[in-house]
Amino acid sequence: MLEDIMRRHILTLESYTSARDEFSGEAEVYLDANENWKDFSSQGKNRYPDPHTIRLRRMIEKVLGFKVENTVIGNGSDELIDMLIRIFAEPGKDSILIERPTYGEYKVFAEINGVDVLDVPLTDDLDLDVEGIKRAIDEKRPKIIFICSPNNPTGQSYDIEKIKAIADYNPCLTVVDEAYADFDPSFISSYTLLRENERVAVLRTFSKYWALAGSRIGVLIASPLVIKAVNKIKAPYNVSLSAQEDGCDALERADERKAVLEEILSEKKRLEEELKRFSFVKRVYHSDANFILIKVDNADELYSYLMNHGIIVRNRSREPLLENSLRITVGSRRENEKLLEALSEREKGLIS
Ligand SMILES: *Cc1c(COP(=O)(O)O)cnc(C)c1O
């Protein structure tokens, strides 16, 4: 049961009730929240935002299909990662499990919270080591298994059957971070597993595909008990009025994002092909996301070279299995062209 794996005091915790909780209808005069009556913004920014982000969650259900009772919004998905760790893992006692190389925040938030981090590294072809993970579950019983699919920084998404096998075997929570799922039109979300397994949770973000990294909007999709626990511990006004409106606006104009997606996907294909031509590029990894991981002869040197040409990529060479690897975001046609020009120049320099 889900209650049995949560920290005891979270279950009994009595959370803060805000003015917006105690009265949630429509009224003519609001004198309950000590706000300034004067609206300098003419957009209602003098008032506290909806703590339950109900309009945004309804839009998410309508456009993305995640049911309102299964969602809660975070100040970016990073806040949700932190809250999940705090709900399930007891400091100094419990652990979480990750599969490196992967997104760095799971480990950082666990460490901040005094929670141990178990690592079952990816296999040599950067896939999940399902047997290794099962063994770690038997031996250490981690409170949360984080699976990032498509994975950052490798770009590959994992077979949903493998994720299902892990989630079914895991007696605790399995969180699938799908930050890049929107970039793969054929992606199957682990949301489909939630119907039969209440210990599955999914993370989505508006920071990538939805082009709202600055607004800070993350979505947790989970069983109602997990949603309830997050609502208990979250700050009541964790998502600003502007962010809630930005999110709704993006979903209302979803077709505009679709058009940019087409462009990103064709640019990714072009970049993949062009990158393979350079003699110093040893490998171009398959990507289901909006970035490409490449292995090169000397990543530190190439990183500095590009930086000196005003182009910043991510050097992931210090990650396990990723020696001499750079992660490159697919940019606009013009930006990608700049990158390819700089690389061609380097190639010429190497030949002459
Ligand atoms: C970028 C990214 C996020 C996004 O975090 P936000 O706080 O929503 O901006 C989450 N997970 C992964 C794997 C990412 O790469």
The ligand as an ORCA input file, in Angstrom:
! r2SCAN-3c Opt
* xyz 0 1
  C      15.236     19.960    -18.076
  C      14.828     18.779    -17.259
  C      13.854     18.901    -16.282
  C      13.166     20.216    -16.142
  O      13.111     20.723    -14.917
  P      12.207     22.021    -14.693
  O      12.458     22.256    -13.242
  O      10.793     21.620    -14.989
  O      12.689     23.107    -15.582
  C      13.471     17.782    -15.574
  N      14.035     16.590    -15.817
  C      14.961     16.432    -16.761
  C      15.514     15.094    -17.040
  C      15.393     17.530    -17.492
  O      16.351     17.378    -18.431
*
